[in-house]
Amino acid sequence: MTAPLDVIAMHGWASDARCWHPWRLATEPLGWRWQVGERGYGELAPRRPEWPEAGEEEAKRLVIGHSLGPHLLPAEVLRRADAVVLLASFANFVPPGRSGRRARAGVAGMAASLVEEEQARTMLANFASQVAAPQPVELLPPGPADGPLDEESRVRLRQDLGMLERCAGLPDGFPPAARVLIVEAGEDRIVEAETRAGLRRALPEAEVINLPGTGHALLVPDLVGRVVAWVESWRGGPEAQSSGR
């Protein structure tokens, strides 16, 4: 009998929990039980995800994080994961050398734009375009910039930009024995190629899916299906059993 699967998912910087809606629709029929973190950058209230209390049947635990998302999870939550899916993520965001100086300058400029709401909205619109590119920005799900951006939201966005700049390795609590899938965007304009390579070096046993022609948001129709197939193969769930894996 297939073990239950508990999932904790965390969005990245300037995103929110609504990005996981298609994932939940696709996987709840397979018995995936979701907890979704929310940083609270916009109109959605912050929410810290927690693993459910153990029941009669031991569940497997899966973390899915996009970009900065795994770094935003509490270490005590992350370390209990049995498997981790890293979507366009990183260990160190800022690469060494000249490209690192460019990245730091970009982060500083974004932080300065968050002082005033109109400038913040303009900056986030430009950022969203880069996140989606080369796909159209209209394909992105709704996010914090689609609603009010009060001072509290902008402060939180600035704080997490600082966290992003300071990332100096795998997130705190990263489970060393977990199965790991890395999904890379082949044309990522947010996470540089050198940074993507650094994540692969930090996790040499991880399986890697590279999506050529895809930007940081991973806007490809079969993304959910490919990740589900990997998870179900690891889990031994219905999808794996039906395909003979």
C-alpha positions as CSV (number, residue, x, y, z in Angstrom):
1,M,0.0,0.0,0.0
2,T,1.3,3.4,-0.9
3,A,2.3,5.6,2.0
4,P,0.5,8.9,2.4
5,L,2.3,12.0,1.1
6,D,2.4,15.3,3.0
7,V,3.7,18.2,1.0
8,I,5.0,21.6,2.1
9,A,5.4,24.2,-0.7
10,M,7.0,27.6,-0.5
11,H,6.9,30.3,-3.1
12,G,9.8,32.6,-3.9
13,W,10.5,36.3,-3.6
14,A,7.7,38.6,-4.8
15,S,5.3,35.7,-5.3
16,D,2.6,34.2,-3.1
17,A,0.8,31.0,-2.3
18,R,-1.5,31.3,-5.3
19,C,1.3,29.9,-7.6
20,W,0.6,26.4,-6.2
21,H,-3.1,26.3,-7.2
22,P,-2.4,24.2,-10.4
23,W,-0.2,21.9,-8.5
24,R,-2.9,21.2,-5.9
25,L,-5.5,20.6,-8.5
26,A,-3.3,18.1,-10.3
27,T,-2.1,16.2,-7.2
28,E,-4.9,16.1,-4.7
29,P,-6.6,13.2,-6.6
30,L,-3.3,11.3,-6.1
31,G,-3.7,11.8,-2.3
32,W,-1.1,14.6,-1.9
33,R,-1.9,16.5,1.3
34,W,-0.7,20.1,1.1
35,Q,0.5,22.8,3.4
36,V,1.4,26.0,1.6
37,G,3.6,28.6,3.1
38,E,2.9,32.3,2.6
39,R,5.4,35.1,3.2
40,G,2.8,37.9,3.2
41,Y,4.2,40.3,0.6
42,G,0.8,41.5,-0.4
43,E,-2.8,41.1,0.6
44,L,-2.4,37.4,1.7
45,A,-1.6,37.0,5.4
46,P,1.7,35.3,6.4
47,R,1.4,31.6,7.1
48,R,4.0,29.3,8.4
49,P,3.6,25.7,7.2
50,E,3.9,22.8,9.6
51,W,4.0,19.1,9.1
52,P,0.9,17.3,10.4
53,E,1.1,15.3,13.5
54,A,2.0,11.7,12.8
55,G,-1.1,9.5,12.4
56,E,-1.5,5.7,12.5
57,E,0.2,5.4,9.1
58,E,3.6,7.1,8.7
59,A,3.5,9.6,5.8
60,K,6.4,10.5,3.5
61,R,7.3,14.2,3.5
62,L,8.0,16.3,0.4
63,V,9.1,19.9,0.2
64,I,8.7,21.8,-3.0
65,G,10.2,25.3,-3.3
66,H,10.6,27.8,-6.0
67,S,13.7,30.1,-6.2
68,L,14.2,31.6,-2.7
69,G,11.4,29.5,-1.3
70,P,13.5,26.8,0.4
71,H,15.5,29.4,2.2
72,L,12.3,30.9,3.5
73,L,11.2,27.7,5.3
74,P,12.1,27.2,8.9
75,A,15.0,24.9,9.3
76,E,13.1,22.5,11.6
77,V,10.5,22.1,8.8
78,L,13.0,21.6,6.0
79,R,15.2,19.0,7.9
80,R,12.2,16.6,8.3
81,A,11.7,16.3,4.5
82,D,12.3,12.9,2.9
83,A,12.4,14.4,-0.6
84,V,13.0,18.0,-1.9
85,V,12.1,19.5,-5.3
86,L,14.0,22.7,-6.1
87,L,12.4,24.8,-8.8
88,A,14.8,27.4,-10.4
89,S,16.5,27.6,-7.0
90,F,20.0,28.1,-5.7
91,A,22.4,27.7,-2.8
92,N,24.4,31.0,-3.2
93,F,22.3,33.6,-5.1
94,V,25.2,36.0,-5.6
95,P,28.0,34.4,-7.7
96,P,31.6,35.2,-7.0
97,G,33.6,37.7,-8.9
98,R,32.4,40.5,-11.3
99,S,29.0,38.9,-11.9
100,G,28.5,38.9,-8.1
101,R,29.1,42.6,-8.0
102,R,26.5,43.1,-10.7
103,A,24.0,41.0,-8.8
104,R,24.6,42.9,-5.5
105,A,24.1,46.2,-7.3
106,G,20.8,44.9,-8.8
107,V,19.5,43.8,-5.4
108,A,20.5,47.1,-3.9
109,G,18.6,49.0,-6.6
110,M,15.5,46.8,-6.1
111,A,15.6,47.4,-2.4
112,A,15.8,51.2,-2.8
113,S,12.7,51.0,-5.1
114,L,10.7,49.5,-2.3
115,V,10.6,52.6,-0.2
116,E,7.7,54.2,-2.0
117,E,4.6,52.3,-3.4
118,E,4.5,53.6,-6.9
119,Q,8.2,52.9,-7.5
120,A,7.8,49.5,-5.9
121,R,5.0,48.6,-8.2
122,T,7.0,49.6,-11.3
123,M,10.0,47.7,-10.1
124,L,8.0,44.6,-9.4
125,A,6.4,44.8,-12.8
126,N,9.8,44.9,-14.4
127,F,10.9,42.0,-12.2
128,A,7.9,39.9,-13.2
129,S,8.7,40.4,-16.9
130,Q,12.2,39.1,-16.3
131,V,10.9,36.2,-14.2
132,A,8.6,35.1,-17.0
133,A,10.9,35.8,-20.0
134,P,11.2,34.5,-22.6
135,Q,7.6,33.6,-22.1
136,P,4.9,36.4,-21.9
137,V,4.5,38.0,-18.4
138,E,0.7,37.5,-18.8
139,L,1.2,33.8,-18.2
140,L,2.3,34.4,-14.6
141,P,-0.3,33.7,-11.8
142,P,-1.6,36.6,-9.7
143,G,0.9,37.8,-7.2
144,P,1.5,40.5,-4.5
145,A,1.9,43.3,-7.0
146,D,-1.7,42.8,-8.3
147,G,-3.0,44.2,-5.0
148,P,-2.1,46.8,-2.3
149,L,1.6,47.2,-1.4
150,D,1.5,48.8,2.0
151,E,4.5,49.7,4.0
152,E,4.5,46.4,5.9
153,S,4.6,44.4,2.7
154,R,7.4,46.5,1.3
155,V,9.4,46.1,4.4
156,R,9.1,42.4,4.2
157,L,10.1,42.4,0.6
158,R,13.2,44.4,1.5
159,Q,14.1,42.1,4.3
160,D,13.9,39.1,2.1
161,L,16.0,40.8,-0.6
162,G,18.7,41.0,2.1
163,M,18.2,37.3,2.9
164,L,18.6,36.5,-0.8
165,E,21.8,38.5,-1.1
166,R,23.2,36.8,2.0
167,C,22.5,33.2,0.9
168,A,25.8,31.4,1.4
169,G,24.9,27.8,0.8
170,L,22.1,25.3,1.0
171,P,19.2,26.5,3.2
172,D,19.5,25.9,6.9
173,G,18.2,22.5,7.8
174,F,18.6,21.0,4.4
175,P,18.2,17.2,4.9
176,P,21.4,15.4,3.8
177,A,19.7,12.1,3.2
178,A,16.7,13.4,1.2
179,R,16.1,12.5,-2.4
180,V,16.4,15.7,-4.4
181,L,15.2,16.9,-7.8
182,I,16.6,20.1,-9.3
183,V,14.5,21.7,-12.1
184,E,16.6,24.3,-14.0
185,A,15.3,27.0,-16.4
186,G,17.6,27.0,-19.4
187,E,17.1,30.7,-20.1
188,D,16.8,31.9,-16.5
189,R,17.3,35.7,-16.2
190,I,17.2,35.7,-12.4
191,V,19.4,32.8,-11.4
192,E,22.7,33.0,-13.4
193,A,24.2,29.9,-15.0
194,E,27.2,30.0,-12.6
195,T,24.8,30.0,-9.7
196,R,22.8,27.1,-11.1
197,A,26.0,25.1,-11.5
198,G,26.8,25.9,-7.9
199,L,23.6,24.2,-6.8
200,R,24.4,21.1,-8.8
201,R,27.9,21.0,-7.1
202,A,26.3,21.4,-3.7
203,L,23.9,18.5,-4.4
204,P,25.9,16.0,-6.6
205,E,23.5,13.2,-6.0
206,A,20.5,15.2,-7.1
207,E,18.5,14.3,-10.3
208,V,18.4,17.3,-12.7
209,I,15.8,18.3,-15.2
210,N,16.9,21.2,-17.5
211,L,14.1,23.0,-19.4
212,P,15.7,24.7,-22.5
213,G,14.0,27.9,-23.6
214,T,12.3,28.4,-20.3
215,G,12.6,31.3,-17.9
216,H,12.7,31.6,-14.1
217,A,9.0,31.0,-13.7
218,L,9.2,27.6,-15.5
219,L,6.1,28.4,-17.6
220,V,5.9,25.1,-19.4
221,P,2.7,23.1,-19.7
222,D,4.3,19.7,-18.7
223,L,6.2,21.0,-15.6
224,V,3.7,19.7,-13.0
225,G,3.4,16.4,-14.8
226,R,7.2,15.8,-14.9
227,V,7.6,16.6,-11.3
228,V,4.6,14.4,-10.3
229,A,6.1,11.5,-12.3
230,W,9.4,11.9,-10.4
231,V,7.7,12.1,-7.0
232,E,5.4,9.2,-7.6
233,S,8.4,7.1,-8.8
234,W,10.1,7.8,-5.5
235,R,7.0,7.4,-3.5
236,G,5.7,4.3,-5.3
237,G,2.4,5.9,-5.8
238,P,-0.5,5.4,-8.3
239,E,1.3,7.2,-11.2
240,A,4.4,5.0,-10.9
241,Q,2.4,1.8,-10.5
242,S,0.2,2.5,-13.5
243,S,3.2,3.1,-15.8
244,G,5.0,0.0,-14.5
245,R,7.8,2.0,-12.8
